[in-house]
Amino acid sequence: MLFRSPDRDYYLSDSFAKQREGYVAHMIKMLELLGDNQASATTQAKAILDLETALAKASKSRTDLRDEEKNYFKFTMAEVKSKYPTLEFSSYFSTVGVEKLPDLVVQQPEFFAALDQLMKDRPLQDWKTYLRWHVLHHAAPYLHGVAEKESFAFYGTTLLGQPEQEPRSEEHTSGLQSPY
């Protein structure tokens, strides 16, 4: 079963403080399963939560995302590259085979501006830790049983309230996946 982290409110609202504590504890357990010691796993989990919280702060609310007019910003590729110089859009679009796009619609320009700034402000190690976590998180359902169960315990039970995991033969791939 694939899971994603909840929307920005889980990171920003006091009413989800308990879930955030559970998320940090979950990350620590998963990183320890990967071979990190507890001190390192704790430091990394806190850095991941801090970075994800910064990304959530830069994101629009679900309500704001529903307004099509507030989410339609058409830019030329030159404008995108100028507005967000740290983000390697040229490399990305070349890699995915669409390097000759004349225009691009950006739903959340404020998010990309904040991401561009975060890329400058945060040390490379934070980004490596964040990406390492997300590889582990997305691979967890396919790893050994202990990692799979720990992933389900947080995402399935803590967040979704599902008391037990379905057998793999009955699982589906819809579910929660991290927006960050």
C-alpha positions in Angstrom: 0.0 0.0 0.0 1.4 3.4 -0.9 0.9 6.3 1.5 1.4 10.0 1.3 1.8 12.5 4.0 -1.2 14.6 4.7 -1.7 18.2 3.4 -0.2 21.3 4.8 -2.5 21.5 7.8 -0.8 18.5 9.3 2.4 20.5 9.4 1.0 23.8 10.5 -2.0 23.2 12.7 -1.7 22.7 16.4 -4.5 20.2 16.2 -2.1 17.8 14.4 0.8 18.1 16.9 0.3 14.5 18.1 0.4 13.2 14.5 3.6 15.2 13.9 5.2 13.6 17.0 4.2 10.2 15.6 5.6 11.1 12.2 9.0 11.9 13.8 9.0 8.7 15.8 8.1 6.8 12.7 10.9 8.4 10.7 13.4 7.6 13.5 12.3 3.9 13.5 12.6 3.6 9.8 16.0 5.3 9.7 17.2 2.9 12.4 15.9 0.0 10.3 18.1 1.5 7.5 21.1 1.2 9.8 21.4 4.7 11.4 22.0 5.0 15.1 19.3 6.6 17.2 21.1 10.0 17.6 21.6 10.3 13.8 18.1 9.1 13.0 16.6 11.6 15.5 18.7 14.5 14.0 17.7 13.5 10.5 14.0 13.1 11.4 13.9 16.6 12.9 15.6 18.0 9.8 13.1 16.3 7.5 10.1 17.6 9.5 11.6 21.1 9.5 12.1 21.1 5.7 8.7 19.6 5.0 7.2 22.2 7.3 8.9 25.0 5.4 7.5 23.5 2.1 4.1 23.3 3.7 4.2 26.9 4.7 4.9 27.9 1.1 2.0 25.8 -0.2 -1.5 26.9 -0.7 -4.4 25.5 1.3 -6.7 23.0 -0.2 -9.4 25.7 -0.5 -7.1 28.0 -2.4 -6.0 25.2 -4.7 -9.7 24.8 -5.8 -9.8 28.3 -7.3 -8.8 27.9 -10.9 -8.2 31.6 -11.5 -5.9 31.8 -8.5 -3.9 28.9 -9.8 -3.3 29.8 -13.4 -0.1 31.6 -14.0 1.3 31.2 -17.5 5.0 32.0 -18.0 7.5 31.5 -20.8 10.3 29.2 -20.1 12.6 32.2 -20.0 10.4 33.8 -17.3 10.4 30.6 -15.3 14.2 30.3 -15.4 14.5 33.9 -14.4 12.0 33.7 -11.5 13.4 30.5 -10.1 17.1 30.5 -11.0 18.2 27.9 -8.5 15.7 25.3 -9.7 17.1 23.5 -12.7 14.0 23.5 -14.9 16.1 23.2 -18.1 17.7 20.0 -16.9 14.5 18.6 -15.6 12.5 19.2 -18.8 15.4 18.0 -20.9 15.5 14.8 -18.9 11.8 14.1 -19.2 12.0 14.9 -23.0 10.0 18.2 -23.1 12.8 20.8 -23.4 11.1 22.8 -26.1 8.0 24.0 -24.2 7.2 27.5 -25.2 5.1 28.2 -22.1 4.5 26.7 -18.7 1.5 27.1 -16.3 2.6 27.3 -12.7 -0.1 26.7 -10.2 1.7 28.0 -7.1 4.4 30.5 -8.1 4.8 31.4 -4.4 5.7 27.8 -3.6 8.4 27.7 -6.3 9.8 31.0 -5.1 10.0 29.6 -1.6 11.5 26.4 -2.9 14.1 28.3 -4.9 15.0 30.2 -1.8 15.1 27.1 0.4 17.5 25.5 -2.2 19.8 28.4 -1.6 19.4 28.5 2.2 19.4 24.9 3.3 22.6 22.9 3.3 22.9 20.2 0.7 23.0 17.6 3.5 19.4 18.5 4.4 18.2 17.9 0.9 20.1 14.5 0.7 18.5 13.5 4.0 15.1 14.6 2.8 15.5 12.6 -0.5 16.9 9.6 1.3 13.9 9.6 3.6 11.4 9.7 0.7 13.2 6.9 -1.1 12.9 4.8 2.0 9.3 5.9 2.7 8.2 5.0 -0.8 10.1 1.7 -0.9 8.9 0.6 2.6 5.9 -1.4 1.4 8.2 -3.5 -0.8 11.0 -4.0 1.8 11.2 -6.7 4.5 8.3 -7.3 6.8 9.5 -5.1 9.7 9.8 -2.0 7.5 6.5 -2.7 5.8 4.8 -3.1 9.2 6.3 0.0 10.6 5.2 2.0 7.5 1.7 0.7 7.8 1.6 1.3 11.6 2.1 5.0 11.0 0.4 5.7 7.7 -2.3 3.1 7.8 -3.2 2.9 11.5 -2.1 6.3 13.0 -3.2 8.5 10.1 -6.0 6.5 8.5 -7.3 4.5 11.5 -7.1 1.1 9.7 -6.6 -1.5 12.4 -4.8 -4.0 10.3 -3.0 -4.3 7.0 -4.7 -6.1 4.1 -2.8 -9.0 2.7 -0.5 -7.9 -0.2 -2.7 -9.8 -2.6 -5.6 -7.6 -1.7 -3.8 -4.3 -1.5 -4.3 -1.5 -4.0 -2.0 1.3 -4.8 -4.2 4.2 -4.0 -3.6 5.9 -0.7 -1.4 8.5 0.7 1.7 9.8 -1.0 3.9 12.6 0.2 3.3 16.0 -1.4 6.8 17.1 -0.4 
